[in-house]
Amino acid sequence: MEAHGSVTTKWKGNILLITTHGSFNIEGINIAFDQIKETVNQKNFPVWSRVDFLDNDTLGSKEVMKVISSSYLWSFQESQCKEMVVYCSNLLQQEMLKNFLRTTPLNIKIFTDLDEIYQYIERL
């Protein structure tokens, strides 16, 4: 099946900025997760932060959401991520992330205002 959804990655010092594009199917999210892992492994920072910008169309099936959860867990448990912030473009994304954090408490802050997240990033 053809992959749907993609990410772009960019480093700002030791902060990884990830921007999502479109809704994901399982093929697309697996490619995105591999891309994130490769990006992090290439830099090999002893400590880093992750910032996700979810566009308005970023969603996926239950299987896709499991891979996203795995990506968050991988960042903290296997690759020295100290903090993550996520910009949610809509209420559904925000509620799904809050539900995930109720069962898997990680150091993830949720933002719904772009100006606020950019101000926060400047302090990381």
C-alpha positions as CSV (number, residue, x, y, z in Angstrom):
1,M,0.0,0.0,0.0
2,E,1.1,3.6,-0.7
3,A,2.4,5.5,2.3
4,H,0.3,8.4,3.6
5,G,1.5,11.2,5.9
6,S,5.0,12.4,6.3
7,V,7.3,14.4,8.6
8,T,10.0,16.9,8.1
9,T,12.8,17.2,10.7
10,K,15.2,20.0,11.6
11,W,17.6,20.5,14.4
12,K,17.9,23.8,16.3
13,G,20.9,23.1,18.5
14,N,20.0,19.9,20.5
15,I,16.2,20.5,19.9
16,L,14.6,18.3,17.2
17,L,11.7,20.0,15.5
18,I,9.3,17.6,13.8
19,T,6.5,18.8,11.6
20,T,3.8,16.4,10.5
21,H,2.1,16.6,7.1
22,G,-1.3,15.0,6.5
23,S,-3.0,12.0,8.0
24,F,-1.0,8.8,8.3
25,N,-1.6,5.2,7.4
26,I,0.6,2.5,9.0
27,E,3.1,2.6,6.1
28,G,3.5,6.3,6.4
29,I,3.9,6.4,10.2
30,N,6.5,3.6,10.1
31,I,8.5,5.6,7.5
32,A,8.2,8.7,9.7
33,F,9.3,6.9,12.8
34,D,12.3,5.4,11.0
35,Q,13.2,8.9,9.8
36,I,13.0,10.3,13.3
37,K,15.2,7.5,14.7
38,E,17.8,8.0,11.9
39,T,17.8,11.7,12.5
40,V,18.4,11.3,16.2
41,N,21.0,8.5,15.8
42,Q,23.0,10.6,13.4
43,K,23.4,13.5,15.8
44,N,23.9,11.2,18.9
45,F,23.4,14.0,21.4
46,P,23.9,13.0,25.0
47,V,20.7,14.8,25.8
48,W,18.1,16.4,23.5
49,S,14.6,17.8,23.4
50,R,11.8,17.0,20.9
51,V,9.2,19.4,19.6
52,D,6.3,18.0,17.5
53,F,4.1,20.3,15.4
54,L,1.0,18.4,14.4
55,D,-0.8,19.9,11.4
56,N,-4.6,19.9,11.4
57,D,-4.9,16.7,9.3
58,T,-2.5,14.6,11.5
59,L,-4.4,11.7,12.7
60,G,-4.5,8.0,12.1
61,S,-6.0,4.6,12.9
62,K,-5.5,2.8,16.2
63,E,-2.5,1.1,14.8
64,V,-1.0,4.4,13.7
65,M,-1.6,5.8,17.2
66,K,0.3,2.9,18.7
67,V,3.3,3.7,16.5
68,I,3.2,7.3,17.5
69,S,3.1,6.2,21.2
70,S,6.1,3.9,20.5
71,S,7.9,6.9,19.0
72,Y,7.3,8.9,22.2
73,L,8.4,6.1,24.4
74,W,11.5,5.4,22.2
75,S,12.5,9.1,22.5
76,F,12.5,9.0,26.3
77,Q,13.5,5.4,27.1
78,E,16.0,4.6,24.4
79,S,17.5,7.8,23.1
80,Q,18.1,10.3,26.0
81,C,15.3,12.8,25.2
82,K,14.9,14.9,28.3
83,E,11.7,16.8,27.3
84,M,9.1,16.8,24.6
85,V,6.6,19.5,23.7
86,V,3.7,18.9,21.2
87,Y,1.7,21.5,19.4
88,C,-1.8,20.2,18.7
89,S,-3.7,21.9,15.9
90,N,-7.1,20.7,17.0
91,L,-9.0,19.4,20.0
92,L,-9.1,15.8,18.9
93,Q,-5.3,15.6,18.8
94,Q,-5.1,17.3,22.2
95,E,-7.6,14.9,23.8
96,M,-5.8,11.9,22.3
97,L,-2.5,13.0,23.7
98,K,-4.0,13.8,27.1
99,N,-5.5,10.3,27.2
100,F,-2.1,8.7,26.3
101,L,-0.4,10.7,29.1
102,R,-2.9,9.5,31.6
103,T,-1.8,5.9,31.1
104,T,1.9,6.6,30.2
105,P,3.2,9.6,32.2
106,L,6.0,11.1,30.2
107,N,7.6,14.6,30.3
108,I,5.4,15.9,27.5
109,K,3.9,19.4,27.5
110,I,0.9,20.2,25.2
111,F,0.5,23.5,23.4
112,T,-2.4,24.8,21.3
113,D,-0.9,28.3,20.6
114,L,2.0,28.6,18.2
115,D,3.3,31.8,19.8
116,E,3.4,30.1,23.2
117,I,5.3,27.1,21.9
118,Y,7.9,29.2,20.1
119,Q,8.4,31.2,23.3
120,Y,8.8,28.0,25.2
121,I,11.3,26.6,22.7
122,E,13.5,29.7,23.2
123,R,13.8,28.8,26.9
124,L,14.8,25.1,26.3
